[in-house]
């Protein structure tokens, strides 16, 4: 937790899988004078279905407050294609650098069942609001 600030938690359910995200601004790794704003985000994939699921792919759309948008498509998460067994939760932390003080991320994970069926689960849109920019609610 950063000082007395409340760190927001975002949550999205797709069928019986819940994705929770908690972003955190990393002030010690950021350098605003060089337009370097570093974020960590912790993700939980909570499999409440009756099937074991494997995370095969990820898609991210990252937009910063200056209007720059980048998309990331890659296999798995953090170098893994983890299996999330029925009733279990997989957790990981990753990061995102921005060149503007604030932004947002959204995305999806492709999940595969043991029978080979694939489907996407939604990652909730989450805000990356640094202390270096006034907050604006749209």
Buried (B, 14 or more C-beta within 10 A) or exposed (E): EEEEEEEEEBEBBBEBBBBBBBBBBBBEEBEEEEBEBBBBBBBBBBBEBEBBBBBBBBBBBBBBBEEEEEEEEEEBBEEEEBBBEEEBEBEBEBEBBBEBBBBBBBBBBBBBEEEEEEBEBBBBBBEBBBBEBEEEEE
